[in-house]
Amino acid sequence: MPATYKKLAAPHSGESLTGFHLRTCRALDRILREYAGQSIVVVCHGGTVNVSFIYFLGLSLLKYPPILEAMLTVTTHAHPEEGSTQQE
């Protein structure tokens, strides 16, 4: 199995990165729809922060940049129709 795909595989009795990515992106979609036009605070662990970067920056999960290993991150995001995207 290529190294790129090994990191997507599920650990023993765990969730695969692909499954986690899908679940997180669905939640982000729901949150953005439900709270459109409002300020939102999402408190989460680093894995969710990493997936949110992939989601908001339109990156591919297969080309997951290792520089996105978040420890503590504050991100502000606005949809283009609502304003510009800012990251702090």
MMTF fields as JSON, N, C-alpha, C and O atoms, coordinates in Angstrom:
{
  "mmtfVersion": "1.0.0",
  "mmtfProducer": "UNKNOWN",
  "numBonds": 351,
  "numAtoms": 352,
  "numGroups": 88,
  "numChains": 1,
  "numModels": 1,
  "chainsPerModel": [1],
  "groupsPerChain": [88],
  "chainIdList": ["A"],
  "bondAtomList": [4, 2, 8, 6, 12, 10, 16, 14, 20, 18, 24, 22, 28, 26, 32, 30, 36, 34, 40, 38, 44, 42, 48, 46, 52, 50, 56, 54, 60, 58, 64, 62, 68, 66, 72, 70, 76, 74, 80, 78, 84, 82, 88, 86, 92, 90, 96, 94, 100, 98, 104, 102, 108, 106, 112, 110, 116, 114, 120, 118, 124, 122, 128, 126, 132, 130, 136, 134, 140, 138, 144, 142, 148, 146, 152, 150, 156, 154, 160, 158, 164, 162, 168, 166, 172, 170, 176, 174, 180, 178, 184, 182, 188, 186, 192, 190, 196, 194, 200, 198, 204, 202, 208, 206, 212, 210, 216, 214, 220, 218, 224, 222, 228, 226, 232, 230, 236, 234, 240, 238, 244, 242, 248, 246, 252, 250, 256, 254, 260, 258, 264, 262, 268, 266, 272, 270, 276, 274, 280, 278, 284, 282, 288, 286, 292, 290, 296, 294, 300, 298, 304, 302, 308, 306, 312, 310, 316, 314, 320, 318, 324, 322, 328, 326, 332, 330, 336, 334, 340, 338, 344, 342, 348, 346],
  "bondOrderList": [1, 1, 1, 1, 1, 1, 1, 1, 1, 1, 1, 1, 1, 1, 1, 1, 1, 1, 1, 1, 1, 1, 1, 1, 1, 1, 1, 1, 1, 1, 1, 1, 1, 1, 1, 1, 1, 1, 1, 1, 1, 1, 1, 1, 1, 1, 1, 1, 1, 1, 1, 1, 1, 1, 1, 1, 1, 1, 1, 1, 1, 1, 1, 1, 1, 1, 1, 1, 1, 1, 1, 1, 1, 1, 1, 1, 1, 1, 1, 1, 1, 1, 1, 1, 1, 1, 1],
  "groupList": [{"groupName": "MET", "atomNameList": ["N", "CA", "C", "O"], "elementList": ["N", "C", "C", "O"], "formalChargeList": [0, 0, 0, 0], "bondAtomList": [1, 0, 2, 1, 3, 2], "bondOrderList": [1, 1, 2], "singleLetterCode": "M", "chemCompType": "L-PEPTIDE LINKING"}, {"groupName": "PRO", "atomNameList": ["N", "CA", "C", "O"], "elementList": ["N", "C", "C", "O"], "formalChargeList": [0, 0, 0, 0], "bondAtomList": [1, 0, 2, 1, 3, 2], "bondOrderList": [1, 1, 2], "singleLetterCode": "P", "chemCompType": "L-PEPTIDE LINKING"}, {"groupName": "ALA", "atomNameList": ["N", "CA", "C", "O"], "elementList": ["N", "C", "C", "O"], "formalChargeList": [0, 0, 0, 0], "bondAtomList": [1, 0, 2, 1, 3, 2], "bondOrderList": [1, 1, 2], "singleLetterCode": "A", "chemCompType": "L-PEPTIDE LINKING"}, {"groupName": "THR", "atomNameList": ["N", "CA", "C", "O"], "elementList": ["N", "C", "C", "O"], "formalChargeList": [0, 0, 0, 0], "bondAtomList": [1, 0, 2, 1, 3, 2], "bondOrderList": [1, 1, 2], "singleLetterCode": "T", "chemCompType": "L-PEPTIDE LINKING"}, {"groupName": "TYR", "atomNameList": ["N", "CA", "C", "O"], "elementList": ["N", "C", "C", "O"], "formalChargeList": [0, 0, 0, 0], "bondAtomList": [1, 0, 2, 1, 3, 2], "bondOrderList": [1, 1, 2], "singleLetterCode": "Y", "chemCompType": "L-PEPTIDE LINKING"}, {"groupName": "LYS", "atomNameList": ["N", "CA", "C", "O"], "elementList": ["N", "C", "C", "O"], "formalChargeList": [0, 0, 0, 0], "bondAtomList": [1, 0, 2, 1, 3, 2], "bondOrderList": [1, 1, 2], "singleLetterCode": "K", "chemCompType": "L-PEPTIDE LINKING"}, {"groupName": "LEU", "atomNameList": ["N", "CA", "C", "O"], "elementList": ["N", "C", "C", "O"], "formalChargeList": [0, 0, 0, 0], "bondAtomList": [1, 0, 2, 1, 3, 2], "bondOrderList": [1, 1, 2], "singleLetterCode": "L", "chemCompType": "L-PEPTIDE LINKING"}, {"groupName": "HIS", "atomNameList": ["N", "CA", "C", "O"], "elementList": ["N", "C", "C", "O"], "formalChargeList": [0, 0, 0, 0], "bondAtomList": [1, 0, 2, 1, 3, 2], "bondOrderList": [1, 1, 2], "singleLetterCode": "H", "chemCompType": "L-PEPTIDE LINKING"}, {"groupName": "SER", "atomNameList": ["N", "CA", "C", "O"], "elementList": ["N", "C", "C", "O"], "formalChargeList": [0, 0, 0, 0], "bondAtomList": [1, 0, 2, 1, 3, 2], "bondOrderList": [1, 1, 2], "singleLetterCode": "S", "chemCompType": "L-PEPTIDE LINKING"}, {"groupName": "GLY", "atomNameList": ["N", "CA", "C", "O"], "elementList": ["N", "C", "C", "O"], "formalChargeList": [0, 0, 0, 0], "bondAtomList": [1, 0, 2, 1, 3, 2], "bondOrderList": [1, 1, 2], "singleLetterCode": "G", "chemCompType": "PEPTIDE LINKING"}, {"groupName": "GLU", "atomNameList": ["N", "CA", "C", "O"], "elementList": ["N", "C", "C", "O"], "formalChargeList": [0, 0, 0, 0], "bondAtomList": [1, 0, 2, 1, 3, 2], "bondOrderList": [1, 1, 2], "singleLetterCode": "E", "chemCompType": "L-PEPTIDE LINKING"}, {"groupName": "PHE", "atomNameList": ["N", "CA", "C", "O"], "elementList": ["N", "C", "C", "O"], "formalChargeList": [0, 0, 0, 0], "bondAtomList": [1, 0, 2, 1, 3, 2], "bondOrderList": [1, 1, 2], "singleLetterCode": "F", "chemCompType": "L-PEPTIDE LINKING"}, {"groupName": "ARG", "atomNameList": ["N", "CA", "C", "O"], "elementList": ["N", "C", "C", "O"], "formalChargeList": [0, 0, 0, 0], "bondAtomList": [1, 0, 2, 1, 3, 2], "bondOrderList": [1, 1, 2], "singleLetterCode": "R", "chemCompType": "L-PEPTIDE LINKING"}, {"groupName": "CYS", "atomNameList": ["N", "CA", "C", "O"], "elementList": ["N", "C", "C", "O"], "formalChargeList": [0, 0, 0, 0], "bondAtomList": [1, 0, 2, 1, 3, 2], "bondOrderList": [1, 1, 2], "singleLetterCode": "C", "chemCompType": "L-PEPTIDE LINKING"}, {"groupName": "ASP", "atomNameList": ["N", "CA", "C", "O"], "elementList": ["N", "C", "C", "O"], "formalChargeList": [0, 0, 0, 0], "bondAtomList": [1, 0, 2, 1, 3, 2], "bondOrderList": [1, 1, 2], "singleLetterCode": "D", "chemCompType": "L-PEPTIDE LINKING"}, {"groupName": "ILE", "atomNameList": ["N", "CA", "C", "O"], "elementList": ["N", "C", "C", "O"], "formalChargeList": [0, 0, 0, 0], "bondAtomList": [1, 0, 2, 1, 3, 2], "bondOrderList": [1, 1, 2], "singleLetterCode": "I", "chemCompType": "L-PEPTIDE LINKING"}, {"groupName": "GLN", "atomNameList": ["N", "CA", "C", "O"], "elementList": ["N", "C", "C", "O"], "formalChargeList": [0, 0, 0, 0], "bondAtomList": [1, 0, 2, 1, 3, 2], "bondOrderList": [1, 1, 2], "singleLetterCode": "Q", "chemCompType": "L-PEPTIDE LINKING"}, {"groupName": "VAL", "atomNameList": ["N", "CA", "C", "O"], "elementList": ["N", "C", "C", "O"], "formalChargeList": [0, 0, 0, 0], "bondAtomList": [1, 0, 2, 1, 3, 2], "bondOrderList": [1, 1, 2], "singleLetterCode": "V", "chemCompType": "L-PEPTIDE LINKING"}, {"groupName": "ASN", "atomNameList": ["N", "CA", "C", "O"], "elementList": ["N", "C", "C", "O"], "formalChargeList": [0, 0, 0, 0], "bondAtomList": [1, 0, 2, 1, 3, 2], "bondOrderList": [1, 1, 2], "singleLetterCode": "N", "chemCompType": "L-PEPTIDE LINKING"}],
  "groupTypeList": [0, 1, 2, 3, 4, 5, 5, 6, 2, 2, 1, 7, 8, 9, 10, 8, 6, 3, 9, 11, 7, 6, 12, 3, 13, 12, 2, 6, 14, 12, 15, 6, 12, 10, 4, 2, 9, 16, 8, 15, 17, 17, 17, 13, 7, 9, 9, 3, 17, 18, 17, 8, 11, 15, 4, 11, 6, 9, 6, 8, 6, 6, 5, 4, 1, 1, 15, 6, 10, 2, 0, 6, 3, 17, 3, 3, 7, 2, 7, 1, 10, 10, 9, 8, 3, 16, 16, 10],
  "groupIdList": [1, 2, 3, 4, 5, 6, 7, 8, 9, 10, 11, 12, 13, 14, 15, 16, 17, 18, 19, 20, 21, 22, 23, 24, 25, 26, 27, 28, 29, 30, 31, 32, 33, 34, 35, 36, 37, 38, 39, 40, 41, 42, 43, 44, 45, 46, 47, 48, 49, 50, 51, 52, 53, 54, 55, 56, 57, 58, 59, 60, 61, 62, 63, 64, 65, 66, 67, 68, 69, 70, 71, 72, 73, 74, 75, 76, 77, 78, 79, 80, 81, 82, 83, 84, 85, 86, 87, 88],
  "secStructList": [7, 7, 2, 2, 2, 2, 6, 6, 1, 7, 7, 6, 6, 1, 7, 7, 2, 2, 2, 2, 2, 2, 2, 2, 2, 2, 2, 2, 2, 2, 2, 2, 2, 2, 6, 6, 6, 1, 7, 7, 7, 7, 7, 7, 7, 2, 2, 2, 2, 2, 2, 2, 2, 2, 2, 2, 2, 6, 7, 7, 4, 4, 4, 7, 7, 4, 4, 4, 7, 7, 1, 1, 7, 7, 3, 3, 7, 7, 7, 6, 6, 6, 1, 7, 7, 3, 3, 7],
  "xCoordList": [0.852, 0.0, 0.904, 1.818, 0.656, 1.472, 1.346, 0.304, 2.412, 2.44, 1.295, 0.746, 0.934, -0.155, -1.451, -2.216, -1.702, -2.944, -2.867, -3.897, -1.666, -1.536, -2.037, -2.663, -1.769, -2.209, -3.723, -4.285, -4.396, -5.844, -6.545, -7.746, -5.791, -6.374, -6.756, -6.159, -7.748, -8.206, -7.258, -6.836, -6.917, -6.156, -7.049, -8.261, -6.47, -7.237, -8.451, -8.307, -9.623, -10.899, -11.133, -11.863, -10.524, -10.686, -11.299, -11.7, -11.36, -11.928, -10.809, -9.76, -11.029, -10.029, -9.972, -10.925, -8.858, -8.745, -9.785, -10.336, -10.052, -11.074, -12.447, -13.175, -12.804, -14.076, -14.16, -15.191, -13.059, -13.006, -13.148, -13.866, -12.465, -12.534, -13.972, -14.478, -14.629, -16.005, -16.946, -17.779, -16.805, -17.666, -17.452, -18.416, -16.209, -15.899, -16.424, -16.997, -16.237, -16.709, -18.226, -18.774, -18.904, -20.367, -20.794, -21.738, -20.098, -20.434, -20.166, -20.974, -19.047, -18.751, -19.801, -20.243, -20.204, -21.268, -22.55, -23.17, -22.935, -24.162, -24.066, -25.005, -22.924, -22.739, -22.804, -23.453, -22.14, -22.137, -23.532, -23.905, -24.303, -25.68, -26.571, -27.322, -26.476, -27.361, -27.12, -28.057, -25.874, -25.523, -25.029, -24.217, -25.516, -25.101, -25.289, -26.338, -24.261, -24.337, -24.087, -24.114, -23.842, -23.605, -22.152, -21.465, -21.69, -20.365, -20.455, -21.409, -19.465, -19.47, -18.149, -17.087, -18.226, -17.029, -17.132, -18.12, -16.109, -16.053, -14.836, -13.715, -15.049, -13.967, -13.766, -14.693, -12.547, -12.309, -10.841, -10.024, -10.517, -9.132, -8.368, -8.956, -7.073, -6.201, -6.547, -6.373, -7.031, -7.402, -8.518, -8.503, -9.482, -10.58, -10.079, -10.545, -9.147, -8.55, -7.833, -7.978, -7.057, -6.341, -7.305, -7.079, -8.378, -9.363, -10.066, -10.391, -10.305, -10.969, -10.089, -10.604, -8.774, -7.875, -8.004, -8.097, -8.01, -8.159, -9.485, -9.54, -10.539, -11.877, -11.947, -12.345, -11.564, -11.708, -10.734, -11.041, -9.577, -8.604, -8.785, -8.071, -9.744, -10.026, -8.898, -8.67, -8.189, -7.08, -7.582, -8.702, -6.76, -7.086, -6.602, -5.506, -7.407, -7.005, -5.793, -4.967, -5.679, -4.548, -3.243, -2.162, -3.337, -2.142, -2.073, -1.701, -2.431, -2.499, -1.135, -0.196, -1.017, 0.282, 0.671, -0.121, 1.851, 2.271, 2.419, 2.487, 2.471, 2.614, 1.339, 1.338, 0.261, -1.01, -1.226, -2.37, -0.162, -0.302, -0.535, 0.412, -1.783, -2.146, -2.048, -2.47, -1.5, -1.486, -2.499, -3.363, -2.379, -3.327, -3.515, -2.55, -4.732, -5.0, -6.276, -7.243, -6.273, -7.482, -7.701, -6.83, -8.854, -9.148, -10.446, -11.438, -10.433, -11.644, -11.946, -11.07, -13.162, -13.52, -14.829, -15.753, -14.9, -16.149, -16.288, -15.311, -17.487, -17.705, -17.487, -17.768, -16.99, -16.746, -17.948, -17.783, -19.141, -20.312, -20.592, -21.329, -19.997, -20.2, -19.033, -19.164, -17.923, -16.728, -15.497, -15.602, -14.353, -13.114, -12.741, -13.15, -11.962, -11.497, -10.268, -9.35, -10.259, -9.119, -8.666, -9.49, -7.375, -6.834, -5.861, -4.989, -6.008, -5.131, -4.379, -3.579],
  "yCoordList": [-1.169, 0.0, 1.242, 1.338, 2.191, 3.41, 4.195, 4.16, 4.905, 5.669, 6.672, 6.909, 7.263, 8.244, 7.634, 8.288, 6.378, 5.723, 5.13, 4.967, 4.804, 4.241, 5.214, 4.798, 6.516, 7.477, 7.669, 8.237, 7.2, 7.297, 6.1, 6.149, 5.021, 3.795, 3.979, 4.783, 3.23, 3.307, 2.553, 1.442, 3.156, 2.415, 1.309, 1.324, 0.37, -0.741, -0.21, 0.562, -0.62, -0.236, 1.276, 1.793, 1.974, 3.425, 3.905, 3.115, 5.201, 5.842, 6.193, 6.692, 5.938, 6.293, 7.805, 8.505, 8.31, 9.74, 10.175, 11.272, 9.313, 9.621, 9.773, 10.719, 8.848, 8.916, 10.139, 10.808, 10.426, 11.599, 12.876, 13.795, 12.931, 14.087, 14.3, 15.421, 13.24, 13.329, 13.804, 14.685, 13.215, 13.586, 15.05, 15.768, 15.488, 16.874, 17.853, 18.883, 17.545, 18.435, 18.543, 19.619, 17.437, 17.49, 18.39, 19.169, 18.282, 19.133, 20.599, 21.461, 20.896, 22.283, 22.823, 23.963, 22.013, 22.434, 22.774, 23.81, 21.891, 22.09, 23.352, 24.147, 23.541, 24.716, 26.0, 26.966, 26.015, 27.209, 27.532, 28.701, 26.497, 26.725, 27.208, 28.173, 26.522, 26.812, 28.196, 28.844, 28.651, 29.929, 30.951, 31.818, 30.845, 31.763, 33.215, 33.591, 34.019, 35.439, 35.771, 36.943, 34.754, 34.976, 34.685, 33.985, 35.22, 34.867, 33.486, 33.183, 32.663, 31.285, 31.007, 31.426, 30.304, 29.823, 28.304, 27.752, 27.639, 26.183, 25.811, 26.198, 25.065, 24.602, 23.126, 22.326, 22.772, 21.396, 21.023, 21.857, 19.771, 19.317, 19.57, 19.947, 19.362, 19.665, 18.943, 19.504, 17.719, 16.974, 17.672, 17.729, 18.2, 18.931, 20.243, 20.66, 20.889, 22.11, 21.792, 22.52, 20.699, 20.311, 20.066, 20.544, 19.322, 19.034, 20.319, 20.476, 21.238, 22.491, 23.306, 23.97, 23.271, 23.949, 23.331, 24.05, 22.014, 21.326, 21.731, 22.015, 21.756, 22.102, 23.541, 23.778, 24.497, 25.906, 26.36, 27.281, 25.733, 26.11, 25.319, 25.548, 24.386, 23.606, 22.667, 22.414, 22.147, 21.228, 19.798, 19.486, 18.947, 17.531, 16.78, 17.039, 15.861, 15.024, 14.172, 13.872, 13.778, 12.955, 13.741, 13.152, 15.047, 15.89, 16.709, 17.882, 16.079, 16.717, 17.283, 16.524, 18.603, 19.207, 18.977, 19.273, 18.466, 18.211, 19.485, 19.407, 20.651, 21.895, 22.246, 23.171, 21.519, 21.83, 21.053, 20.852, 20.614, 19.91, 20.945, 21.441, 21.265, 22.346, 21.915, 20.817, 22.769, 22.577, 23.535, 23.122, 24.794, 25.812, 26.772, 27.354, 26.931, 27.745, 28.541, 28.037, 29.781, 30.596, 30.949, 31.546, 30.586, 30.821, 31.599, 31.277, 32.609, 33.349, 33.09, 33.249, 32.696, 32.368, 33.054, 33.11, 33.572, 34.113, 33.612, 33.584, 33.22, 32.805, 34.005, 35.138, 33.768, 34.873, 35.793, 37.001, 35.235, 36.087, 36.963, 37.945, 36.597, 37.356, 38.302, 39.212, 38.107, 38.924, 38.121, 37.017, 38.636, 37.949, 36.983, 37.15, 35.967, 34.995, 35.556, 36.062, 35.462, 35.91, 34.758, 34.0, 34.622, 33.626, 34.316, 35.056, 34.076, 34.722, 33.67, 33.995],
  "zCoordList": [0.0, 0.0, 0.0, 0.82, -0.913, -0.944, 0.357, 1.011, 0.731, 1.984, 2.062, 3.137, 0.919, 0.898, 1.4, 2.11, 1.033, 1.424, 2.822, 3.475, 3.298, 4.642, 5.697, 6.672, 5.515, 6.518, 6.496, 7.432, 5.429, 5.345, 5.983, 6.247, 6.23, 6.767, 8.235, 8.951, 8.663, 10.052, 10.969, 10.651, 12.117, 13.119, 13.683, 13.469, 14.389, 14.958, 15.721, 16.669, 15.308, 15.918, 15.918, 16.764, 14.984, 14.949, 13.653, 12.799, 13.529, 12.349, 11.376, 11.784, 10.107, 9.101, 8.945, 9.286, 8.431, 8.174, 7.153, 7.248, 6.177, 5.172, 5.825, 5.524, 6.713, 7.42, 8.318, 8.38, 9.015, 9.89, 9.068, 9.461, 7.932, 7.031, 6.565, 6.613, 6.119, 5.642, 6.753, 6.538, 7.935, 9.064, 9.455, 9.725, 9.485, 9.847, 8.807, 9.162, 7.527, 6.46, 6.454, 6.212, 6.719, 6.822, 7.973, 7.843, 9.097, 10.252, 9.932, 10.279, 9.276, 8.909, 7.95, 8.092, 6.973, 6.049, 6.816, 6.577, 7.734, 8.516, 9.362, 9.402, 10.042, 10.9, 10.068, 10.471, 8.92, 8.073, 7.539, 7.437, 7.199, 6.731, 7.865, 7.718, 8.999, 10.125, 10.716, 11.183, 10.698, 11.316, 10.294, 10.617, 9.077, 8.008, 8.439, 8.962, 8.21, 8.533, 9.989, 10.368, 10.822, 12.248, 12.581, 11.837, 13.692, 14.206, 14.842, 15.557, 14.579, 15.062, 15.773, 15.313, 16.886, 17.575, 17.619, 18.103, 17.113, 17.166, 17.997, 17.667, 19.069, 19.916, 19.607, 19.728, 19.206, 18.764, 18.951, 19.341, 18.672, 18.801, 17.499, 16.485, 17.541, 16.41, 15.133, 14.051, 15.217, 14.01, 13.248, 12.019, 13.985, 13.356, 12.765, 11.704, 13.429, 12.889, 11.578, 10.596, 11.562, 10.345, 9.189, 8.077, 9.448, 8.397, 7.967, 6.79, 8.9, 8.516, 7.579, 6.68, 7.769, 6.827, 5.44, 4.445, 5.368, 4.079, 3.438, 2.242, 4.229, 3.761, 3.255, 2.115, 4.09, 3.738, 2.657, 1.9, 2.575, 1.547, 0.25, -0.727, 0.246, -0.964, -1.343, -2.526, -0.347, -0.605, -0.728, -0.323, -1.281, -1.414, -0.181, 0.316, 0.31, 1.436, 1.071, 1.933, -0.207, -0.639, -0.696, -0.682, -0.758, -0.784, 0.498, 0.483, 1.592, 2.899, 3.286, 3.527, 3.345, 3.667, 5.123, 6.018, 5.377, 6.765, 7.591, 8.818, 6.957, 7.704, 8.464, 9.276, 8.211, 8.864, 10.151, 10.559, 10.798, 12.069, 13.16, 13.769, 13.398, 14.309, 15.764, 16.127, 16.575, 18.02, 18.655, 19.429, 18.318, 18.77, 17.609, 17.113, 17.186, 16.014, 16.233, 16.804, 15.777, 15.753, 14.292, 13.659, 13.753, 12.346, 12.226, 12.881, 11.398, 11.079, 9.619, 8.77, 9.314, 7.936, 7.583, 8.396, 6.374, 5.841, 4.416, 3.668, 4.037, 2.65, 1.736, 2.126, 0.525, -0.412, -0.615, -0.784, -0.6, -0.796, 0.429, 0.341, 1.578, 2.803, 3.083, 3.902, 2.432, 2.696, 2.374, 1.839, 2.682, 2.37, 3.47, 4.619, 3.122, 4.094, 4.794, 4.148, 6.114, 6.893, 7.763, 8.276, 7.932, 8.855, 9.761, 9.307, 11.053, 12.031, 12.789, 13.667]
}
